[in-house]
Amino acid sequence: MIFQPRQRIVFIGDSITDCGRRDAAAPYGDGYMSLVQALVTAARPELGLSWVNRGVSGDTVRDLAARWERDVVEERPDWLSVKIGINDVWRFFENQLDAAVPLDEYTATLRSLLATAVERTGCRLILADPYLIESDRDDPQYAMTADYAAVVATLAKDFGALHVPVQAAFDRVLASTVPADWAHDRIHPNLAGHAVIARAFLDVIG
């Protein structure tokens, strides 16, 4: 287990992290973050960990930049989990080009945000891939998402962060299933899909 007693773990990202945490499913949402929190707490209750969900539905890395001071730096995390990039890509395929985030901007912005978090709070990082729940590796959105996930893997190495390979986790389960088993739109997981993400996190955090 990577966590130490009384540490504070902050999760930030888009709707996959949000999952109703600001509404009926407060404070953790009803997705992967809630599953990770519940399973770690059940396994190691003596650690007395503090958990914070700062996911916001629809966010891109630009939106994270706008709220980074409030939702990351001021939260003073010991560990910061960042999972962002799905909307940055998806907007290209929804014909919302002004809201889409090109790869170079995504890379530079995310790198700057991570550096700020580490410098200002001394936190350790957990970086999770954006993904597309799709069996066809030639699908254009899958191919573009893979480029953004590769950035996350590179940044994890550069920052000495833990890397959660979410796309690989979905690729494994899709070897014997279809995308609709995990999400209605290839993006927003059902409970089993969130469990795939949570298992990928648990494999990394021990």
C-alpha positions as CSV (number, residue, x, y, z in Angstrom):
1,M,0.0,0.0,0.0
2,I,1.4,3.3,-1.1
3,F,-0.6,5.5,1.4
4,Q,0.6,6.4,4.8
5,P,-1.5,7.2,7.9
6,R,-3.6,10.3,7.8
7,Q,-2.7,11.2,4.2
8,R,-5.0,13.2,2.0
9,I,-5.8,11.9,-1.5
10,V,-7.3,14.2,-4.0
11,F,-8.9,13.0,-7.3
12,I,-9.4,15.5,-10.1
13,G,-10.8,15.0,-13.7
14,D,-13.9,15.1,-15.8
15,S,-17.3,13.3,-15.6
16,I,-15.7,9.9,-15.1
17,T,-14.3,11.1,-11.8
18,D,-17.3,13.4,-11.0
19,C,-20.1,10.8,-11.2
20,G,-22.6,12.8,-9.2
21,R,-20.2,13.8,-6.4
22,R,-21.8,17.3,-6.4
23,D,-25.3,16.0,-6.3
24,A,-27.1,12.8,-5.2
25,A,-23.8,10.8,-4.9
26,A,-21.9,13.3,-2.8
27,P,-19.1,13.4,-1.7
28,Y,-17.3,10.8,-3.7
29,G,-19.6,10.1,-6.7
30,D,-20.7,6.6,-7.7
31,G,-17.9,5.8,-10.0
32,Y,-14.3,4.4,-9.9
33,M,-13.2,7.0,-7.2
34,S,-15.9,5.8,-4.8
35,L,-14.9,2.2,-5.4
36,V,-11.2,2.9,-4.8
37,Q,-12.0,4.9,-1.6
38,A,-14.4,2.2,-0.3
39,L,-12.1,-0.8,-1.0
40,V,-8.9,0.9,0.3
41,T,-10.8,2.1,3.4
42,A,-12.2,-1.4,4.0
43,A,-8.8,-3.0,3.6
44,R,-6.8,-0.5,5.7
45,P,-9.2,1.4,8.0
46,E,-6.4,2.1,10.5
47,L,-4.7,4.5,8.1
48,G,-7.4,7.1,8.6
49,L,-7.1,8.5,5.1
50,S,-8.9,11.6,3.9
51,W,-10.4,11.5,0.4
52,V,-11.5,14.3,-1.9
53,N,-13.2,14.2,-5.3
54,R,-12.8,17.2,-7.5
55,G,-14.0,15.8,-10.8
56,V,-16.3,18.1,-12.9
57,S,-18.3,16.7,-15.8
58,G,-17.3,18.0,-19.2
59,D,-13.9,19.3,-18.2
60,T,-10.8,19.4,-20.4
61,V,-7.3,20.3,-19.3
62,R,-8.2,23.9,-19.9
63,D,-10.9,23.7,-17.3
64,L,-8.5,22.1,-14.8
65,A,-6.1,25.0,-15.3
66,A,-8.9,27.5,-14.4
67,R,-9.6,25.8,-11.1
68,W,-6.2,24.3,-10.2
69,E,-5.4,26.7,-7.4
70,R,-8.7,26.1,-5.6
71,D,-9.3,22.5,-6.3
72,V,-5.7,21.2,-6.1
73,V,-3.2,23.6,-4.4
74,E,-5.6,24.8,-1.7
75,E,-6.6,21.2,-0.9
76,R,-3.0,20.4,0.0
77,P,-3.0,16.8,-1.2
78,D,-0.4,14.2,-0.1
79,W,-1.4,12.3,-3.2
80,L,-3.0,13.8,-6.3
81,S,-4.7,11.6,-8.9
82,V,-5.3,13.2,-12.3
83,K,-7.4,11.6,-15.0
84,I,-8.1,14.0,-17.9
85,G,-8.2,14.0,-21.7
86,I,-11.3,12.3,-22.8
87,N,-13.2,15.5,-23.6
88,D,-10.0,17.1,-25.0
89,V,-10.2,14.5,-27.7
90,W,-14.0,13.9,-27.9
91,R,-14.7,17.5,-28.8
92,F,-12.9,17.0,-32.1
93,F,-15.4,14.2,-33.0
94,E,-18.4,16.3,-31.8
95,N,-17.6,19.1,-34.1
96,Q,-16.8,21.4,-31.2
97,L,-13.4,22.4,-32.5
98,D,-13.1,25.5,-30.3
99,A,-13.5,23.4,-27.2
100,A,-11.2,20.6,-28.4
101,V,-7.6,20.7,-27.1
102,P,-4.8,19.9,-29.5
103,L,-2.2,17.5,-28.4
104,D,0.6,20.0,-28.0
105,E,-1.6,22.3,-25.8
106,Y,-2.8,19.3,-23.8
107,T,0.8,18.2,-23.2
108,A,2.1,21.6,-22.2
109,T,-0.9,22.5,-20.0
110,L,-0.9,19.2,-18.1
111,R,2.9,19.3,-17.6
112,S,2.6,22.8,-16.2
113,L,-0.3,21.9,-13.9
114,L,1.5,18.9,-12.5
115,A,4.7,20.9,-11.9
116,T,2.7,23.5,-10.0
117,A,1.0,20.9,-7.8
118,V,4.3,19.2,-6.9
119,E,6.1,22.5,-6.3
120,R,3.3,24.1,-4.3
121,T,2.2,21.1,-2.2
122,G,4.9,18.5,-2.4
123,C,2.3,15.9,-3.4
124,R,3.0,12.6,-5.1
125,L,1.2,12.0,-8.4
126,I,-1.0,9.2,-9.8
127,L,-1.7,9.7,-13.5
128,A,-4.5,7.8,-15.3
129,D,-5.0,7.4,-19.0
130,P,-7.8,8.9,-21.0
131,Y,-9.5,6.0,-22.9
132,L,-12.1,4.9,-25.4
133,I,-14.0,1.7,-24.9
134,E,-13.7,0.5,-28.4
135,S,-12.5,-2.8,-29.9
136,D,-11.5,-1.4,-33.3
137,R,-7.9,-0.2,-32.9
138,D,-8.3,1.6,-36.3
139,D,-11.2,3.7,-35.0
140,P,-10.0,7.4,-35.5
141,Q,-11.1,8.4,-32.0
142,Y,-9.3,5.4,-30.5
143,A,-6.2,6.3,-32.4
144,M,-6.2,9.9,-31.3
145,T,-7.0,9.0,-27.7
146,A,-3.9,6.7,-27.7
147,D,-1.7,9.7,-28.5
148,Y,-3.1,11.5,-25.5
149,A,-2.6,8.5,-23.3
150,A,1.0,8.2,-24.5
151,V,1.5,11.8,-23.2
152,V,0.2,10.7,-19.7
153,A,2.6,7.7,-19.7
154,T,5.5,10.0,-20.6
155,L,4.6,12.6,-17.9
156,A,4.3,9.8,-15.4
157,K,7.9,8.9,-16.1
158,D,9.1,12.5,-16.1
159,F,7.5,13.2,-12.7
160,G,8.2,9.9,-11.1
161,A,4.5,9.4,-10.8
162,L,2.4,6.2,-10.6
163,H,0.8,5.4,-14.0
164,V,-2.7,3.8,-14.2
165,P,-3.0,2.2,-17.7
166,V,-6.8,2.5,-18.0
167,Q,-6.9,2.0,-21.8
168,A,-5.0,-1.3,-21.5
169,A,-7.4,-2.4,-18.8
170,F,-10.4,-1.9,-21.1
171,D,-8.5,-3.5,-24.0
172,R,-8.1,-6.6,-21.9
173,V,-11.8,-7.0,-21.1
174,L,-12.8,-6.2,-24.6
175,A,-10.9,-9.3,-25.8
176,S,-13.9,-11.3,-24.8
177,T,-16.7,-8.7,-24.6
178,V,-18.2,-5.8,-26.6
179,P,-18.0,-2.1,-25.8
180,A,-21.7,-1.9,-24.9
181,D,-21.1,-4.3,-22.0
182,W,-19.1,-1.5,-20.3
183,A,-20.7,1.8,-21.5
184,H,-23.6,3.0,-23.6
185,D,-21.5,5.5,-25.5
186,R,-17.9,4.2,-25.3
187,I,-17.1,6.8,-22.7
188,H,-19.3,6.8,-19.6
189,P,-18.9,3.5,-17.9
190,N,-21.6,1.5,-16.2
191,L,-20.8,0.1,-12.7
192,A,-18.8,-2.8,-14.2
193,G,-16.9,-0.4,-16.4
194,H,-16.0,1.7,-13.3
195,A,-14.9,-1.4,-11.6
196,V,-12.5,-2.0,-14.5
197,I,-11.0,1.4,-13.8
198,A,-10.9,0.9,-10.1
199,R,-9.1,-2.4,-10.4
200,A,-6.5,-0.7,-12.6
201,F,-6.0,1.8,-9.8
202,L,-5.8,-0.9,-7.1
203,D,-3.2,-2.8,-9.1
204,V,-1.0,0.3,-9.0
205,I,-1.6,1.5,-5.5
206,G,-1.2,-1.9,-4.0
